[in-house]
Amino acid sequence: MSKPVSDIVIGRLPIYLRALTRLLEEGQTITASKDLAERLGISSAQIRKDLSHFGEFGKQGMGYDIAYLRDQLKSILQVDRLWDMVLVGAGDLGHAIVHYGGFEGRGFRVACVCDNNPQKIGRRLGHLEIYDTAHLAEIVRQREIKIAIVAVPADAAQIVVDQLVEGGAKAILNYAPITVTVPSGVRVQYFDPSIHLQRMTYYL
């Protein structure tokens, strides 16, 4: 059995994919690990090592076919399809997420919005109707949604996550400033801008 690829390596693949997509938009067709390294601030040796976990994508002295490598990375990351997501939280952050135009081009679509505010339930956010979080698990299960975005206050996050897991969600992007508990087999990624800012202020 092959050795599992580390999460650190997996975390760099979307960065490579983004760079390759940008290169194609700029009209390039071939690139080398050295060129990617200069663009990304990651060593060329690291890039070659990361890619080697999944096969041989380039030829010595010739570099990488950008479109081919992009398509291969999309397949590896399973974003060569469109994933429906449920968004929980129709506040200011939820509004921004729904109106963000960068998801669908990268393999994701907000397909459903839920909130617990009676004044919001039944209204529309963009082109989507806002549903009651009381039915969250049922909605996730019926629509077979595997990916969720949590944009609720910290004190509500664990309850929401529990409902998502009950409905069958397997991947959760959590904007709430709290660490949640999930069973094995469910992955959570955290995005708390304050933590990133605090990390940077160390260097100021």
HELIX and SHEET records of a PDB file:
HELIX    1   1 ASP A    7  GLU A   25  1                                  19    
HELIX    2   2 SER A   33  LEU A   40  1                                   8    
HELIX    3   3 SER A   44  SER A   52  1                                   9    
HELIX    4   4 ILE A   66  ILE A   76  1                                  11    
HELIX    5   5 ASP A   92  HIS A   99  1                                   8    
HELIX    6   6 GLU A  104  ARG A  106  5                                   3    
HELIX    7   7 THR A  133  HIS A  135  5                                   3    
HELIX    8   8 LEU A  136  ARG A  143  1                                   8    
HELIX    9   9 ALA A  154  GLY A  167  1                                  14    
HELIX   10  10 PRO A  193  THR A  201  1                                   9    
SHEET    1   A 3 ILE A  30  THR A  31  0                                        
SHEET    2   A 3 GLY A  63  ASP A  65 -1                                        
SHEET    3   A 3 GLY A  58  LYS A  59 -1                                        
SHEET    1   B 7 ARG A 124  LEU A 125  0                                        
SHEET    2   B 7 LEU A 128  ASP A 132 -1                                        
SHEET    3   B 7 PHE A 108  ASP A 115  1                                        
SHEET    4   B 7 TRP A  83  VAL A  88  1                                        
SHEET    5   B 7 ILE A 147  VAL A 150  1                                        
SHEET    6   B 7 ALA A 171  ASN A 174  1                                        
SHEET    7   B 7 ARG A 187  TYR A 190  1                                        
END                                                                             
